[in-house]
Amino acid sequence: MDASANDNMVAPEDACPLCGERDADRLVWQDDQRVECQMCGTVYEPGRRDHERRE
């Protein structure tokens, strides 16, 4: 992976807790605290390990 691809990655502790997605373009902020992963539908608060899955 080249350096420019790494620039768009979130820190490992902020990655999706279910699928591990780290690409900032696939992690969409829902409000001031929650992020939705576009790969698996998980809604989570970065840095926390409990999460909910969108059905």
Buried (B, 14 or more C-beta within 10 A) or exposed (E): EEEEEEEEBBEEEBBBBBEEBBBBEBBEEEEEEBBBBBBBBBBBEBEEEEBEEEE
